[in-house]
């Protein structure tokens, strides 16, 4: 049983479409002793900002039926540590696609961080998280407005030669219009979706479970909504899509690809099961055999 699991993202070859999502896999090395990282098609690294961040106050995590809420707050060591230390260390043990996930609170910060990521030879793709609050616009996230999303895209593309994927927020009324605005501004690809805004209350203590009150809801429960958004965007845009949101099995990967995703990110499931990604990659050929699929490329956007 020889199956072709390989896919291509803007000229970057992946041996399979399975990618741990940013924020759920650290900088890759954390699990390098647990299994061979080269089983993965790609790795999206922990979200990075210009300066080191300690993140939000604790508690930051709340369990939910079918998922979890997190409000970590972009805890990271900063862009210079990423390109000078984290990526070179990862490259010593991993030969697949490395995706830098960049966040920012102003256009200047996005531009500066992406320029440094673009210059780092160990990075293949730059994924831009536009769910951060725009400090120059009252704290509204860049990704909730087509104009703001396009502005970030254009700013980043002005300093990048490597493929730029914009990671879209689902907390909007019309994700297609924002996706098209990013495409028109020069995005090479799109990642969707980021987490949904959620909340839990401790009824005994009569206060929110999370110190920040609200956070990002992810996990199996969001899969049908994420799948719908991937389908809408993939059929409305001409650039490739990385699907994300509630993916927990090889079957979910196939669904995402049939909806139009070229590659698929696995997020919260990594926190429940650190071996989720290699297990999904291992299960894919068997499921392909059952479904009569010889190459994953042939099913992209078939629905």
Secondary structure, 3 states (H helix, E strand, C coil): CCCECCEEECCEEECCCEEECCCCCCCCHHHCCCCCHHHCCEEECCCECCCCECCCCCCCEEEECCEEEECCCCCECCHHHHHHHHHHHHHCCCCCEEEEEECCCCHHHHHHHHHHHHHCCCCCEEEEECCCECCCCCCCEHHHCHHHHHHHHHHHHCCCCCEEEEECCCCCCCHHHHHHHHHHCCCCEEEECCCEEEECEECCCCEECCCCCEEEEECHHHHHHHHHHHHHHHHHCCCEEEEECCCCCHHHHHHHHHHCCCEEEECHHHHHCCCHHHHHHHHHHHHHHHHCCCEHHHHCCCC
